[in-house]
Amino acid sequence: MQACFRCKNTAGFWVMAKDAHVVRRPWCLSCIAEVLDKDETAMTRIEAVPRLKRAFAGGERPVSPGS
Ligand SMILES: [Zn+2]
């Protein structure tokens, strides 16, 4: 379990600034809604990370809708 960077509740998302890809912190949804500007941050669901890893290992490309 990841604790929210701001309020220490259970975090559901990794959040990083779009111009600083190395910095990634766990946030809960209520803090995201309250504080963050969604136009300047990139969010990844914490539970989605293992699925992405598997996609890379298998050589499959993730399909993004609208492309
Ligand atoms: Zn929080």
N, CA, C, O and the ligand as a Tripos MOL2 file, in Angstrom:
@<TRIPOS>MOLECULE
protein
  269   267    68     0     0
PROTEIN
NO_CHARGES

@<TRIPOS>ATOM
      1 N           0.8320   -1.2100    0.0000 N.3       1 MET1
      2 CA          0.0000    0.0000    0.0000 C.3       1 MET1
      3 C           0.8580    1.2470    0.0000 C.2       1 MET1
      4 O           1.8650    1.3240    0.7050 O.2       1 MET1
      5 N           0.4540    2.2240   -0.7960 N.am      2 GLN2
      6 CA          1.1530    3.5100   -0.8190 C.3       2 GLN2
      7 C           0.3450    4.5400   -0.0330 C.2       2 GLN2
      8 O          -0.8800    4.5990   -0.1450 O.2       2 GLN2
      9 N           1.0380    5.3460    0.7570 N.am      3 ALA3
     10 CA          0.3630    6.4010    1.5060 C.3       3 ALA3
     11 C           0.4210    7.7060    0.7130 C.2       3 ALA3
     12 O           1.4390    8.0440    0.1080 O.2       3 ALA3
     13 N          -0.6840    8.4150    0.7330 N.am      4 CYS4
     14 CA         -0.7500    9.6870    0.0080 C.3       4 CYS4
     15 C           0.3470   10.6360    0.4680 C.2       4 CYS4
     16 O           0.5930   10.7840    1.6650 O.2       4 CYS4
     17 N           1.0020   11.2740   -0.4890 N.am      5 PHE5
     18 CA          2.0870   12.2010   -0.2140 C.3       5 PHE5
     19 C           1.6180   13.3690    0.6560 C.2       5 PHE5
     20 O           2.4090   13.9440    1.4040 O.2       5 PHE5
     21 N           0.3430   13.7150    0.5600 N.am      6 ARG6
     22 CA         -0.1450   14.9150    1.2360 C.3       6 ARG6
     23 C          -0.8820   14.6010    2.5420 C.2       6 ARG6
     24 O          -0.5950   15.2080    3.5740 O.2       6 ARG6
     25 N          -1.8270   13.6570    2.5030 N.am      7 CYS7
     26 CA         -2.6830   13.4440    3.6750 C.3       7 CYS7
     27 C          -2.4350   12.1050    4.3670 C.2       7 CYS7
     28 O          -3.0000   11.8500    5.4300 O.2       7 CYS7
     29 N          -1.5930   11.2390    3.7750 N.am      8 LYS8
     30 CA         -1.2110    9.9450    4.3490 C.3       8 LYS8
     31 C          -2.3290    8.9090    4.3390 C.2       8 LYS8
     32 O          -2.1830    7.8400    4.9310 O.2       8 LYS8
     33 N          -3.4210    9.2040    3.6870 N.am      9 ASN9
     34 CA         -4.4170    8.1640    3.4640 C.3       9 ASN9
     35 C          -3.9470    7.2440    2.3460 C.2       9 ASN9
     36 O          -2.9050    7.4840    1.7350 O.2       9 ASN9
     37 N          -4.7050    6.2050    2.0810 N.am     10 THR10
     38 CA         -4.3350    5.2960    1.0060 C.3      10 THR10
     39 C          -4.3540    6.0080   -0.3360 C.2      10 THR10
     40 O          -5.3580    6.6070   -0.7200 O.2      10 THR10
     41 N          -3.2410    5.9380   -1.0410 N.am     11 ALA11
     42 CA         -3.1390    6.6150   -2.3300 C.3      11 ALA11
     43 C          -3.5700    5.6760   -3.4450 C.2      11 ALA11
     44 O          -3.3390    4.4690   -3.3780 O.2      11 ALA11
     45 N          -4.1930    6.2350   -4.4630 N.am     12 GLY12
     46 CA         -4.6470    5.4150   -5.5840 C.3      12 GLY12
     47 C          -3.8900    5.6950   -6.8750 C.2      12 GLY12
     48 O          -4.0150    4.9440   -7.8420 O.2      12 GLY12
     49 N          -3.0990    6.7820   -6.8990 N.am     13 PHE13
     50 CA         -2.4590    7.1890   -8.1470 C.3      13 PHE13
     51 C          -1.0130    7.6090   -7.9370 C.2      13 PHE13
     52 O          -0.6620    8.2010   -6.9160 O.2      13 PHE13
     53 N          -0.1850    7.2930   -8.9160 N.am     14 TRP14
     54 CA          1.1210    7.9420   -9.0180 C.3      14 TRP14
     55 C           0.9220    9.2260   -9.8110 C.2      14 TRP14
     56 O           0.2930    9.2170  -10.8690 O.2      14 TRP14
     57 N           1.4560   10.3250   -9.3020 N.am     15 VAL15
     58 CA          1.3000   11.6030   -9.9840 C.3      15 VAL15
     59 C           2.6690   12.2140  -10.2400 C.2      15 VAL15
     60 O           3.5100   12.2650   -9.3420 O.2      15 VAL15
     61 N           2.8920   12.6740  -11.4590 N.am     16 MET16
     62 CA          4.1300   13.3870  -11.7440 C.3      16 MET16
     63 C           3.8510   14.5950  -12.6220 C.2      16 MET16
     64 O           2.9110   14.6160  -13.4160 O.2      16 MET16
     65 N           4.7000   15.5990  -12.4500 N.am     17 ALA17
     66 CA          4.5910   16.7700  -13.3020 C.3      17 ALA17
     67 C           5.0600   16.3940  -14.7010 C.2      17 ALA17
     68 O           6.0190   15.6390  -14.8630 O.2      17 ALA17
     69 N           4.3780   16.9260  -15.7050 N.am     18 LYS18
     70 CA          4.7070   16.5400  -17.0700 C.3      18 LYS18
     71 C           6.0900   17.0160  -17.5030 C.2      18 LYS18
     72 O           6.6690   16.4600  -18.4360 O.2      18 LYS18
     73 N           6.6220   18.0270  -16.8420 N.am     19 ASP19
     74 CA          7.9550   18.5000  -17.2130 C.3      19 ASP19
     75 C           9.0370   17.9480  -16.2900 C.2      19 ASP19
     76 O          10.1850   18.3870  -16.3590 O.2      19 ASP19
     77 N           8.6920   16.9930  -15.4280 N.am     20 ALA20
     78 CA          9.6830   16.4080  -14.5090 C.3      20 ALA20
     79 C           9.3610   14.9310  -14.3240 C.2      20 ALA20
     80 O           8.8270   14.5210  -13.2940 O.2      20 ALA20
     81 N           9.6900   14.1550  -15.3210 N.am     21 HIS21
     82 CA          9.2140   12.7720  -15.3570 C.3      21 HIS21
     83 C           9.8330   11.8720  -14.3000 C.2      21 HIS21
     84 O           9.3090   10.7930  -14.0250 O.2      21 HIS21
     85 N          10.9240   12.2950  -13.7110 N.am     22 VAL22
     86 CA         11.5800   11.4510  -12.7190 C.3      22 VAL22
     87 C          10.8550   11.4930  -11.3840 C.2      22 VAL22
     88 O          10.8410   10.5000  -10.6570 O.2      22 VAL22
     89 N          10.2590   12.6190  -11.0530 N.am     23 VAL23
     90 CA          9.6120   12.7810   -9.7600 C.3      23 VAL23
     91 C           8.2000   12.2010   -9.8090 C.2      23 VAL23
     92 O           7.3450   12.6760  -10.5570 O.2      23 VAL23
     93 N           7.9760   11.1870   -9.0140 N.am     24 ARG24
     94 CA          6.6730   10.5350   -9.0090 C.3      24 ARG24
     95 C           6.2610   10.2560   -7.5760 C.2      24 ARG24
     96 O           7.0110    9.6380   -6.8200 O.2      24 ARG24
     97 N           5.0820   10.7030   -7.2010 N.am     25 ARG25
     98 CA          4.6570   10.5420   -5.8180 C.3      25 ARG25
     99 C           3.2440    9.9720   -5.7530 C.2      25 ARG25
    100 O           2.4270   10.2240   -6.6390 O.2      25 ARG25
    101 N           2.9570    9.2040   -4.7040 N.am     26 PRO26
    102 CA          1.6000    8.6830   -4.5460 C.3      26 PRO26
    103 C           0.6430    9.7530   -4.0070 C.2      26 PRO26
    104 O           0.9770   10.4940   -3.0820 O.2      26 PRO26
    105 N          -0.5500    9.8160   -4.6020 N.am     27 TRP27
    106 CA         -1.5810   10.7520   -4.1580 C.3      27 TRP27
    107 C          -2.9130   10.0210   -4.0770 C.2      27 TRP27
    108 O          -3.1490    9.0710   -4.8230 O.2      27 TRP27
    109 N          -3.7880   10.4630   -3.1710 N.am     28 CYS28
    110 CA         -5.1450    9.9430   -3.1550 C.3      28 CYS28
    111 C          -6.0300   10.8280   -4.0340 C.2      28 CYS28
    112 O          -5.6790   11.9620   -4.3600 O.2      28 CYS28
    113 N          -7.1760   10.2810   -4.4020 N.am     29 LEU29
    114 CA         -8.0140   10.9690   -5.3730 C.3      29 LEU29
    115 C          -8.5450   12.3000   -4.8420 C.2      29 LEU29
    116 O          -8.6780   13.2560   -5.6050 O.2      29 LEU29
    117 N          -8.8480   12.3730   -3.5490 N.am     30 SER30
    118 CA         -9.4040   13.6180   -3.0190 C.3      30 SER30
    119 C          -8.3660   14.7340   -3.0210 C.2      30 SER30
    120 O          -8.7110   15.8860   -3.2860 O.2      30 SER30
    121 N          -7.1040   14.4230   -2.7330 N.am     31 CYS31
    122 CA         -6.0570   15.4450   -2.8010 C.3      31 CYS31
    123 C          -5.8070   15.8710   -4.2440 C.2      31 CYS31
    124 O          -5.5730   17.0490   -4.5130 O.2      31 CYS31
    125 N          -5.8550   14.9310   -5.1590 N.am     32 ILE32
    126 CA         -5.6990   15.2700   -6.5740 C.3      32 ILE32
    127 C          -6.7720   16.2630   -6.9930 C.2      32 ILE32
    128 O          -6.4910   17.2620   -7.6550 O.2      32 ILE32
    129 N          -7.9990   15.9730   -6.5980 N.am     33 ALA33
    130 CA         -9.1080   16.8420   -6.9800 C.3      33 ALA33
    131 C          -8.9830   18.2190   -6.3430 C.2      33 ALA33
    132 O          -9.3750   19.2270   -6.9310 O.2      33 ALA33
    133 N          -8.4300   18.2470   -5.1290 N.am     34 GLU34
    134 CA         -8.3770   19.4890   -4.3750 C.3      34 GLU34
    135 C          -7.2160   20.3830   -4.7900 C.2      34 GLU34
    136 O          -7.3490   21.6060   -4.8040 O.2      34 GLU34
    137 N          -6.0770   19.7800   -5.1300 N.am     35 VAL35
    138 CA         -4.8240   20.5280   -5.2470 C.3      35 VAL35
    139 C          -4.2890   20.5990   -6.6660 C.2      35 VAL35
    140 O          -3.8440   21.6580   -7.1100 O.2      35 VAL35
    141 N          -4.3290   19.4840   -7.3800 N.am     36 LEU36
    142 CA         -3.5460   19.4050   -8.6000 C.3      36 LEU36
    143 C          -4.2610   19.9850   -9.8180 C.2      36 LEU36
    144 O          -5.4830   19.9120   -9.9450 O.2      36 LEU36
    145 N          -3.4600   20.5590  -10.7020 N.am     37 ASP37
    146 CA         -3.9460   20.9980  -11.9920 C.3      37 ASP37
    147 C          -3.7400   19.8590  -12.9870 C.2      37 ASP37
    148 O          -2.6050   19.5290  -13.3310 O.2      37 ASP37
    149 N          -4.8160   19.2710  -13.4410 N.am     38 LYS38
    150 CA         -4.6960   18.0730  -14.2800 C.3      38 LYS38
    151 C          -4.0220   18.3570  -15.6190 C.2      38 LYS38
    152 O          -3.5330   17.4320  -16.2660 O.2      38 LYS38
    153 N          -3.9880   19.6070  -16.0440 N.am     39 ASP39
    154 CA         -3.3140   19.9410  -17.2950 C.3      39 ASP39
    155 C          -1.7930   19.8990  -17.1670 C.2      39 ASP39
    156 O          -1.0820   19.8390  -18.1700 O.2      39 ASP39
    157 N          -1.3010   19.9320  -15.9300 N.am     40 GLU40
    158 CA          0.1520   19.9900  -15.7440 C.3      40 GLU40
    159 C           0.7190   18.7530  -15.0750 C.2      40 GLU40
    160 O           1.9060   18.7080  -14.7530 O.2      40 GLU40
    161 N          -0.1170   17.7520  -14.8630 N.am     41 THR41
    162 CA          0.3610   16.5400  -14.2090 C.3      41 THR41
    163 C          -0.0640   15.3090  -14.9980 C.2      41 THR41
    164 O          -1.0480   15.3350  -15.7370 O.2      41 THR41
    165 N           0.6860   14.2460  -14.8300 N.am     42 ALA42
    166 CA          0.3280   12.9590  -15.4270 C.3      42 ALA42
    167 C           0.0270   11.9790  -14.3070 C.2      42 ALA42
    168 O           0.8060   11.8510  -13.3620 O.2      42 ALA42
    169 N          -1.1050   11.2830  -14.4100 N.am     43 MET43
    170 CA         -1.5180   10.3660  -13.3560 C.3      43 MET43
    171 C          -1.5020    8.9310  -13.8600 C.2      43 MET43
    172 O          -1.9050    8.6490  -14.9880 O.2      43 MET43
    173 N          -1.0300    8.0300  -13.0050 N.am     44 THR44
    174 CA         -1.0550    6.5980  -13.3220 C.3      44 THR44
    175 C          -1.6910    5.8560  -12.1660 C.2      44 THR44
    176 O          -1.2750    6.0290  -11.0200 O.2      44 THR44
    177 N          -2.6790    5.0420  -12.4380 N.am     45 ARG45
    178 CA         -3.2640    4.2680  -11.3560 C.3      45 ARG45
    179 C          -2.2310    3.2980  -10.8080 C.2      45 ARG45
    180 O          -1.5800    2.5820  -11.5690 O.2      45 ARG45
    181 N          -2.0780    3.2730   -9.4840 N.am     46 ILE46
    182 CA         -1.0460    2.4440   -8.8600 C.3      46 ILE46
    183 C          -1.2600    0.9830   -9.2140 C.2      46 ILE46
    184 O          -0.2860    0.2740   -9.4680 O.2      46 ILE46
    185 N          -2.4760    0.5160   -9.2400 N.am     47 GLU47
    186 CA         -2.7270   -0.8970   -9.5300 C.3      47 GLU47
    187 C          -2.4950   -1.2390  -10.9980 C.2      47 GLU47
    188 O          -2.4870   -2.4160  -11.3600 O.2      47 GLU47
    189 N          -2.3060   -0.2390  -11.8430 N.am     48 ALA48
    190 CA         -2.1160   -0.5040  -13.2620 C.3      48 ALA48
    191 C          -0.6490   -0.7910  -13.6190 C.2      48 ALA48
    192 O          -0.3630   -1.2170  -14.7380 O.2      48 ALA48
    193 N           0.2590   -0.5670  -12.7040 N.am     49 VAL49
    194 CA          1.6820   -0.6990  -13.0200 C.3      49 VAL49
    195 C           2.0970   -2.1190  -13.4200 C.2      49 VAL49
    196 O           2.8060   -2.2680  -14.4150 O.2      49 VAL49
    197 N           1.6890   -3.1720  -12.6930 N.am     50 PRO50
    198 CA          2.0980   -4.5260  -13.1020 C.3      50 PRO50
    199 C           1.5880   -4.8970  -14.4900 C.2      50 PRO50
    200 O           2.2640   -5.6190  -15.2240 O.2      50 PRO50
    201 N           0.4150   -4.4170  -14.8540 N.am     51 ARG51
    202 CA         -0.1280   -4.7220  -16.1670 C.3      51 ARG51
    203 C           0.7270   -4.0900  -17.2730 C.2      51 ARG51
    204 O           0.9190   -4.6930  -18.3290 O.2      51 ARG51
    205 N           1.2290   -2.9000  -17.0360 N.am     52 LEU52
    206 CA          2.0990   -2.2420  -18.0090 C.3      52 LEU52
    207 C           3.4110   -3.0010  -18.1590 C.2      52 LEU52
    208 O           3.9070   -3.1810  -19.2710 O.2      52 LEU52
    209 N           3.9700   -3.4430  -17.0420 N.am     53 LYS53
    210 CA          5.2180   -4.2040  -17.0860 C.3      53 LYS53
    211 C           5.0500   -5.4570  -17.9420 C.2      53 LYS53
    212 O           5.9160   -5.7840  -18.7540 O.2      53 LYS53
    213 N           3.9270   -6.1570  -17.7550 N.am     54 ARG54
    214 CA          3.7030   -7.3860  -18.4840 C.3      54 ARG54
    215 C           3.5920   -7.1030  -19.9830 C.2      54 ARG54
    216 O           4.0640   -7.8850  -20.8090 O.2      54 ARG54
    217 N           2.9770   -6.0000  -20.3130 N.am     55 ALA55
    218 CA          2.8230   -5.6460  -21.7270 C.3      55 ALA55
    219 C           4.1910   -5.4140  -22.3680 C.2      55 ALA55
    220 O           4.4170   -5.8140  -23.5100 O.2      55 ALA55
    221 N           5.0900   -4.7770  -21.6450 N.am     56 PHE56
    222 CA          6.4200   -4.5510  -22.1960 C.3      56 PHE56
    223 C           7.1900   -5.8550  -22.3500 C.2      56 PHE56
    224 O           7.8850   -6.0590  -23.3450 O.2      56 PHE56
    225 N           7.0650   -6.7410  -21.3550 N.am     57 ALA57
    226 CA          7.7990   -8.0030  -21.3930 C.3      57 ALA57
    227 C           7.3360   -8.8790  -22.5580 C.2      57 ALA57
    228 O           8.1320   -9.5810  -23.1820 O.2      57 ALA57
    229 N           6.0370   -8.8220  -22.8350 N.am     58 GLY58
    230 CA          5.5080   -9.6640  -23.9020 C.3      58 GLY58
    231 C           5.6820   -9.0800  -25.2840 C.2      58 GLY58
    232 O           5.3390   -9.7210  -26.2770 O.2      58 GLY58
    233 N           6.2110   -7.8740  -25.3640 N.am     59 GLY59
    234 CA          6.4380   -7.2530  -26.6530 C.3      59 GLY59
    235 C           5.1680   -6.7040  -27.2990 C.2      59 GLY59
    236 O           5.1700   -6.3290  -28.4710 O.2      59 GLY59
    237 N           4.0870   -6.6600  -26.5240 N.am     60 GLU60
    238 CA          2.8500   -6.1220  -27.0770 C.3      60 GLU60
    239 C           2.8060   -4.6210  -26.8630 C.2      60 GLU60
    240 O           3.2930   -4.1060  -25.8570 O.2      60 GLU60
    241 N           2.2170   -3.9310  -27.8200 N.am     61 ARG61
    242 CA          2.0750   -2.4890  -27.6450 C.3      61 ARG61
    243 C           0.7240   -2.2070  -27.0120 C.2      61 ARG61
    244 O          -0.2970   -2.7230  -27.4680 O.2      61 ARG61
    245 N           0.7090   -1.3730  -25.9390 N.am     62 PRO62
    246 CA         -0.5650   -0.9710  -25.3800 C.3      62 PRO62
    247 C          -1.3640   -0.1920  -26.4300 C.2      62 PRO62
    248 O          -0.8200    0.6630  -27.1290 O.2      62 PRO62
    249 N          -2.6270   -0.4930  -26.5280 N.am     63 VAL63
    250 CA         -3.4660    0.1960  -27.5080 C.3      63 VAL63
    251 C          -4.1130    1.3910  -26.8420 C.2      63 VAL63
    252 O          -4.8280    1.2480  -25.8500 O.2      63 VAL63
    253 N          -3.8650    2.5560  -27.3810 N.am     64 SER64
    254 CA         -4.5020    3.7330  -26.8280 C.3      64 SER64
    255 C          -5.6970    4.1350  -27.6550 C.2      64 SER64
    256 O          -5.5820    4.2840  -28.8710 O.2      64 SER64
    257 N          -6.8300    4.3130  -27.0330 N.am     65 PRO65
    258 CA         -8.0410    4.6730  -27.7800 C.3      65 PRO65
    259 C          -7.8990    6.0310  -28.4480 C.2      65 PRO65
    260 O          -7.3270    6.9580  -27.8740 O.2      65 PRO65
    261 N          -8.4160    6.1450  -29.6530 N.am     66 GLY66
    262 CA         -8.3800    7.4250  -30.3530 C.3      66 GLY66
    263 C          -7.1750    7.5890  -31.2510 C.2      66 GLY66
    264 O          -7.0570    8.6260  -31.9030 O.2      66 GLY66
    265 N          -6.2760    6.6260  -31.3230 N.am     67 SER67
    266 CA         -5.0960    6.7770  -32.1680 C.3      67 SER67
    267 C          -5.3270    6.1500  -33.5400 C.2      67 SER67
    268 O          -4.4380    6.1800  -34.3910 O.2      67 SER67
    269 ZN         -4.4030   12.5860    0.0610 Zn       68 ZN68
@<TRIPOS>BOND
     1     1     2 1
     2     2     3 1
     3     3     4 2
     4     3     5 am
     5     5     6 1
     6     6     7 1
     7     7     8 2
     8     7     9 am
     9     9    10 1
    10    10    11 1
    11    11    12 2
    12    11    13 am
    13    13    14 1
    14    14    15 1
    15    15    16 2
    16    15    17 am
    17    17    18 1
    18    18    19 1
    19    19    20 2
    20    19    21 am
    21    21    22 1
    22    22    23 1
    23    23    24 2
    24    23    25 am
    25    25    26 1
    26    26    27 1
    27    27    28 2
    28    27    29 am
    29    29    30 1
    30    30    31 1
    31    31    32 2
    32    31    33 am
    33    33    34 1
    34    34    35 1
    35    35    36 2
    36    35    37 am
    37    37    38 1
    38    38    39 1
    39    39    40 2
    40    39    41 am
    41    41    42 1
    42    42    43 1
    43    43    44 2
    44    43    45 am
    45    45    46 1
    46    46    47 1
    47    47    48 2
    48    47    49 am
    49    49    50 1
    50    50    51 1
    51    51    52 2
    52    51    53 am
    53    53    54 1
    54    54    55 1
    55    55    56 2
    56    55    57 am
    57    57    58 1
    58    58    59 1
    59    59    60 2
    60    59    61 am
    61    61    62 1
    62    62    63 1
    63    63    64 2
    64    63    65 am
    65    65    66 1
    66    66    67 1
    67    67    68 2
    68    67    69 am
    69    69    70 1
    70    70    71 1
    71    71    72 2
    72    71    73 am
    73    73    74 1
    74    74    75 1
    75    75    76 2
    76    75    77 am
    77    77    78 1
    78    78    79 1
    79    79    80 2
    80    79    81 am
    81    81    82 1
    82    82    83 1
    83    83    84 2
    84    83    85 am
    85    85    86 1
    86    86    87 1
    87    87    88 2
    88    87    89 am
    89    89    90 1
    90    90    91 1
    91    91    92 2
    92    91    93 am
    93    93    94 1
    94    94    95 1
    95    95    96 2
    96    95    97 am
    97    97    98 1
    98    98    99 1
    99    99   100 2
   100    99   101 am
   101   101   102 1
   102   102   103 1
   103   103   104 2
   104   103   105 am
   105   105   106 1
   106   106   107 1
   107   107   108 2
   108   107   109 am
   109   109   110 1
   110   110   111 1
   111   111   112 2
   112   111   113 am
   113   113   114 1
   114   114   115 1
   115   115   116 2
   116   115   117 am
   117   117   118 1
   118   118   119 1
   119   119   120 2
   120   119   121 am
   121   121   122 1
   122   122   123 1
   123   123   124 2
   124   123   125 am
   125   125   126 1
   126   126   127 1
   127   127   128 2
   128   127   129 am
   129   129   130 1
   130   130   131 1
   131   131   132 2
   132   131   133 am
   133   133   134 1
   134   134   135 1
   135   135   136 2
   136   135   137 am
   137   137   138 1
   138   138   139 1
   139   139   140 2
   140   139   141 am
   141   141   142 1
   142   142   143 1
   143   143   144 2
   144   143   145 am
   145   145   146 1
   146   146   147 1
   147   147   148 2
   148   147   149 am
   149   149   150 1
   150   150   151 1
   151   151   152 2
   152   151   153 am
   153   153   154 1
   154   154   155 1
   155   155   156 2
   156   155   157 am
   157   157   158 1
   158   158   159 1
   159   159   160 2
   160   159   161 am
   161   161   162 1
   162   162   163 1
   163   163   164 2
   164   163   165 am
   165   165   166 1
   166   166   167 1
   167   167   168 2
   168   167   169 am
   169   169   170 1
   170   170   171 1
   171   171   172 2
   172   171   173 am
   173   173   174 1
   174   174   175 1
   175   175   176 2
   176   175   177 am
   177   177   178 1
   178   178   179 1
   179   179   180 2
   180   179   181 am
   181   181   182 1
   182   182   183 1
   183   183   184 2
   184   183   185 am
   185   185   186 1
   186   186   187 1
   187   187   188 2
   188   187   189 am
   189   189   190 1
   190   190   191 1
   191   191   192 2
   192   191   193 am
   193   193   194 1
   194   194   195 1
   195   195   196 2
   196   195   197 am
   197   197   198 1
   198   198   199 1
   199   199   200 2
   200   199   201 am
   201   201   202 1
   202   202   203 1
   203   203   204 2
   204   203   205 am
   205   205   206 1
   206   206   207 1
   207   207   208 2
   208   207   209 am
   209   209   210 1
   210   210   211 1
   211   211   212 2
   212   211   213 am
   213   213   214 1
   214   214   215 1
   215   215   216 2
   216   215   217 am
   217   217   218 1
   218   218   219 1
   219   219   220 2
   220   219   221 am
   221   221   222 1
   222   222   223 1
   223   223   224 2
   224   223   225 am
   225   225   226 1
   226   226   227 1
   227   227   228 2
   228   227   229 am
   229   229   230 1
   230   230   231 1
   231   231   232 2
   232   231   233 am
   233   233   234 1
   234   234   235 1
   235   235   236 2
   236   235   237 am
   237   237   238 1
   238   238   239 1
   239   239   240 2
   240   239   241 am
   241   241   242 1
   242   242   243 1
   243   243   244 2
   244   243   245 am
   245   245   246 1
   246   246   247 1
   247   247   248 2
   248   247   249 am
   249   249   250 1
   250   250   251 1
   251   251   252 2
   252   251   253 am
   253   253   254 1
   254   254   255 1
   255   255   256 2
   256   255   257 am
   257   257   258 1
   258   258   259 1
   259   259   260 2
   260   259   261 am
   261   261   262 1
   262   262   263 1
   263   263   264 2
   264   263   265 am
   265   265   266 1
   266   266   267 1
   267   267   268 2
@<TRIPOS>SUBSTRUCTURE
     1 MET1         2 RESIDUE 1 A MET
     2 GLN2         6 RESIDUE 1 A GLN
     3 ALA3        10 RESIDUE 1 A ALA
     4 CYS4        14 RESIDUE 1 A CYS
     5 PHE5        18 RESIDUE 1 A PHE
     6 ARG6        22 RESIDUE 1 A ARG
     7 CYS7        26 RESIDUE 1 A CYS
     8 LYS8        30 RESIDUE 1 A LYS
     9 ASN9        34 RESIDUE 1 A ASN
    10 THR10       38 RESIDUE 1 A THR
    11 ALA11       42 RESIDUE 1 A ALA
    12 GLY12       46 RESIDUE 1 A GLY
    13 PHE13       50 RESIDUE 1 A PHE
    14 TRP14       54 RESIDUE 1 A TRP
    15 VAL15       58 RESIDUE 1 A VAL
    16 MET16       62 RESIDUE 1 A MET
    17 ALA17       66 RESIDUE 1 A ALA
    18 LYS18       70 RESIDUE 1 A LYS
    19 ASP19       74 RESIDUE 1 A ASP
    20 ALA20       78 RESIDUE 1 A ALA
    21 HIS21       82 RESIDUE 1 A HIS
    22 VAL22       86 RESIDUE 1 A VAL
    23 VAL23       90 RESIDUE 1 A VAL
    24 ARG24       94 RESIDUE 1 A ARG
    25 ARG25       98 RESIDUE 1 A ARG
    26 PRO26      102 RESIDUE 1 A PRO
    27 TRP27      106 RESIDUE 1 A TRP
    28 CYS28      110 RESIDUE 1 A CYS
    29 LEU29      114 RESIDUE 1 A LEU
    30 SER30      118 RESIDUE 1 A SER
    31 CYS31      122 RESIDUE 1 A CYS
    32 ILE32      126 RESIDUE 1 A ILE
    33 ALA33      130 RESIDUE 1 A ALA
    34 GLU34      134 RESIDUE 1 A GLU
    35 VAL35      138 RESIDUE 1 A VAL
    36 LEU36      142 RESIDUE 1 A LEU
    37 ASP37      146 RESIDUE 1 A ASP
    38 LYS38      150 RESIDUE 1 A LYS
    39 ASP39      154 RESIDUE 1 A ASP
    40 GLU40      158 RESIDUE 1 A GLU
    41 THR41      162 RESIDUE 1 A THR
    42 ALA42      166 RESIDUE 1 A ALA
    43 MET43      170 RESIDUE 1 A MET
    44 THR44      174 RESIDUE 1 A THR
    45 ARG45      178 RESIDUE 1 A ARG
    46 ILE46      182 RESIDUE 1 A ILE
    47 GLU47      186 RESIDUE 1 A GLU
    48 ALA48      190 RESIDUE 1 A ALA
    49 VAL49      194 RESIDUE 1 A VAL
    50 PRO50      198 RESIDUE 1 A PRO
    51 ARG51      202 RESIDUE 1 A ARG
    52 LEU52      206 RESIDUE 1 A LEU
    53 LYS53      210 RESIDUE 1 A LYS
    54 ARG54      214 RESIDUE 1 A ARG
    55 ALA55      218 RESIDUE 1 A ALA
    56 PHE56      222 RESIDUE 1 A PHE
    57 ALA57      226 RESIDUE 1 A ALA
    58 GLY58      230 RESIDUE 1 A GLY
    59 GLY59      234 RESIDUE 1 A GLY
    60 GLU60      238 RESIDUE 1 A GLU
    61 ARG61      242 RESIDUE 1 A ARG
    62 PRO62      246 RESIDUE 1 A PRO
    63 VAL63      250 RESIDUE 1 A VAL
    64 SER64      254 RESIDUE 1 A SER
    65 PRO65      258 RESIDUE 1 A PRO
    66 GLY66      262 RESIDUE 1 A GLY
    67 SER67      266 RESIDUE 1 A SER
    68 ZN68       269 GROUP 0 **** ****
